[in-house]
Amino acid sequence: MTTPTDAVHTLHDGKFLKLQRDGRWEYVSRQRASGAGFIVAVTDARELVLVEQYRVPLHQRVIELPAGIIGDGETTEGESAETSALRELEEETGFVGTSTRALCHGPVAAGMTDEIGYFVQVFGLRRASEGGGVEGENITVHVVPLAEVETWLEQQAARGVLIDPRVFIALYFAGRNAS
């Protein structure tokens, strides 16, 4: 069942985000982007590539999949989720890949944003640089054997680091697409 909506009103129009009201509902939209890409990167040695970074809204460090906004720059407008995945993987982790596979897509946080997330698996990984992200991201790269990743994640949580639940989606796909 669809619900008719009132006119959409912009409450705040920022550089990256727009806060909108539709009837009684407030939500966030991204400016200049077509979605978010979440990268499932497993090395030939069966290691999962993860990133860790401080997230200002949470005031904590978070273990996450390498990820990025699709088509958010002047030179990346209109890019596909797969192209974005290759670009973001190299920026954040220093890994480059030879091929991709679109896995699934859906709402990131349906009660708060209209953003759609795209999971992309990258294959043929090789380390080309240290990674670390672009200026100000300060990303730490973790390469964890799949056989040890659940224990490793428990250890990270015990030291107070938050674990993004999308990591567990990556584990599902890594197991399903095992070579």
Secondary structure, 3 states (H helix, E strand, C coil): CCCCCCCEEEEEECCCEEEEEECCEEEEEECCCCEEEEEEEECCCCEEEEEEEEECCCCEEEEECCEEEECCCCCCCCCCHHHHHHHHHHHHHCEECCEEEEEEEEECCCCCECCEEEEEEEECCEECCCCCCCCCCCCEEEEEEHHHHHHHHHHHHHCCCEECCHHHHHHHHHHHCCC
